Each structure stands twice: as C-alpha cells, then as structure tokens.
Amino acid sequence: MNAEAAPPPQTSGARLWLLGLIPLALMAGIVVIFAALGAPGLAERRGPPVENLVVDKIALHPGVIQLTVRNDGPDAVSVRQVIVNDGFANFTSKYEQLTRLAADTIRVDYPWIEGEAYEISLLTSTGGVIPAEIPVAVETPEAGPGFYGLMALLGTYVGVIPVLLGMLWLPLLRRSKPSVIRVLIAFTIGLLVFLIVDALLEGIEIAGQGSQAFGGQALVYLGAIVGYLVLATVDSTMRSRGQAASGGAKAGGLHLALLVAVGIGLHNLGEGLAIGAAYAAGALALGALLVIGFAIHNTTEGLAVVAPVAKNRPSLKTLAGLGLLAGGPAIVGAWIGASAFNGSLVAFLLGVGAGAIAQVIVQLAPFIRNEAGQFLYPKSAGGLLGGIGVLYATSLLVSV
C-alpha cells in the first residue's frame, strides 16, 4: 500500500506574501541597475524620429480653430508651423514639445467661414506633415445649462421615450400563448444580436479613426470581454441572493428583464456618445426625421425589456425604472460625447455594451426551447430573423 502524500507545510499569510513579492523585487532591482548603467548593449536608434501625431478633436470658435492633438508615436514631437488651405496661420500651444501619449491644444487664429471646407497641415520640427480636415465648418456650441439641457432633451427623444413606448406591448404579451411568447423572446434575441453587431462595427470604426496608443480596435474587444464578465458576475450575484431569499427558487422574469435593461442601457450609452459628438462637431442636424428615425429604431428595445415579464405583474414603478435604466444612459452619453469626446473611451464603452448584450442573450436563450427541448425550430428561427430584420430596416432611418 502506498503511503499517503504528506500535506504541504503550513505557511503564514505574511510569509506567503513575501514569497510572492521576491520575484517582483528582483525584477525591479534589475530594471533600476539597467537604467543606472545607461542601458548597456542598446545603441541609439539611427534614422529620423518616428512622429505620429493624432488630431483627436477639432473645435471651431469665432476666428479660432482649436485642435486637440496627442502624440501616438515613441518619439517627442514639436509642431513648428500650421497651414490652413495652403496658407500659413498664427498659432499658440501650451507645450513646446509633446512626449509619448502627451496631449496638447493648438489654437490657430484663422477667420474661417461657416459652411466652408478646410484642410489643415501641422508641420513638425523634422519636416513631417500631420493632416487634418474640416469637411464643413460649423461653430462648436459652448457648454452651459442650455447646451446640456438640449443634450438631455435629445437623449430623451432617442433613448427614454422610444423604450417606454415599446414597453406598452406588455398587455399584448400577457394575453399571448406560451408558444407566441417563445417566438417573441426569439424576436428579442434577434434584436439583441443586431445591437451587438452594430456596436462592434461602430466601435471598430471609431477606434480606427482616433489614437491607437491605447489599443485602438483592441479596446472594442477588450470592452466586450469586460462587459460580458461584469454582467455575468452581476447575474450570478443576483441569482444567489434571490435564491437565498426565496428558499432556492429560480430567478424569475423580472431578473431577466433587469439584465436586458442593463445591456440595452450600456448600448444606448455608446449610442448617446456618438450622437453628442456628432452634434458638437456640427455633423448632426437635429431634425424631425432624425428623431422619428431613432424613435422607430429604439422602440423595439422596449419590447425586448418587457418580453421576459410577459407572465408577471410588475408595478408601474418597476416598469418605469426598467425603461429609464434602458433608455436613460443615452442622455449621459450625449452629455459626455458633446463635451468630452474621446475615441478610445467610446470604442471601449461600445465594446462593453456589446459584451453585456451577449451575456443577456445567453440568459434568454433557454426560454425559446419548445416542448421537444429544441432551440432552433421554424418558429424560433423566424423570430430571430425577424428581430434582426426589423432593427436592420429601422437602422436605415437613422443617420449620425
């Protein structure tokens, strides 16, 4: 008979921490010595410096073009001249030289004309040219109570009101047969699938246009992973507490409705960011057609929120809370996008929304099983395709 393996020796918590810190301390010491000796063995790089200056944002004020730039490259960059439409222009900046990841605001004195197009070139100290373009010159609105009030109204139009209107389908859902409910949940999953694709594509596009130093398009996928894991953790915590309070009963429809509202809310946060940024840049016209388009497009999101509670009796207060949770983030997004737009942040948040919605789909999928336990059958497939098709069709009404 083999002797049983001896248990590992007991070690105190403090000693375990010390054992874990030893490799880190040795690595830190090596780095300090390496830097103190001037990085022996590594010769200076030959050739011209690598200059990669990115224009993050352009703001227009009377007689002034303001450019927010960031150094994406490994070497320091100095802007020496600014050319607007083939003519040199006077400019001021806060810093003489931009080190890696540093940002600066360049103020160009130029009598721009509303509606005109402008090509801007930033000339660096080494002769490099950083281009920027203003397709249509429009004055950037000043931040203030009226400005933020307008953004709140816009977020309400395109986020809160459509979702609340879509939730009015709840009485119809309550009177539907279980087979119809399954098809409608499949329809809801189709809606969410389209939202994932839409968020990922929009995030990738925005990430590709701005600074790449923080990860670029990888931020979208990183955000998706974070969103999925965060919502999965929230779901697990809610289920554990709910089962403990109800003696082990499974989570109900209200639990799923809350997850759907959170996922859609994160998506609408990213949507609001894009809308607010487009408005601040003058690329968004606040017309009736835009509002109607978003209303039709986002009304279906209200159906997605109430589908899981078709057989429940939630109070009006609960329904209103779910609607605000799903649509309200569009207001916050519009505020942030219009006043402090950052392409990297927007790309990350759009990814977070996509990942959260993917987690919601995982939770909803079991509810479309038929009596035979099948996920995909003619009716559920029709519901999935119908949801995707409806959001695709209504997305054609929206142009941001």
Protein Blocks (a to p, Z undefined) as FASTA:
>chain_A
ZZdddddddddfklmmmmmmmmmmmmmmmmmmmmmnopghiacdedjdddddddfbdcdd
ehiacdddddfbfbdcddfbdceehiacddddfbfbdcehiacdddddddddehiacddd
dddfkopacddddfbacddddddfklmmmmmmmmmmmmmmmmmmmmmmmmmmmmpcfklm
mmmmmmmmmmmmmmmmmmmmmmmmmmmmmcfklnpjmmmmmmmmmmmmmmmmmmmmmmmm
mmmmnoopacdfklmmmmmmmmmmmmmmmmmmmmmmmmmnopaccdfklmmmmmmmmmmm
mmmmmmmmmmgccdfklmmmmmmmmmmmmmmmmmmmmmmgcfklmmmmmmmmmmmmmmmm
mmmmmmmpcfkopabdfklmmmmmmmmmmmmmmmmmpcZZ
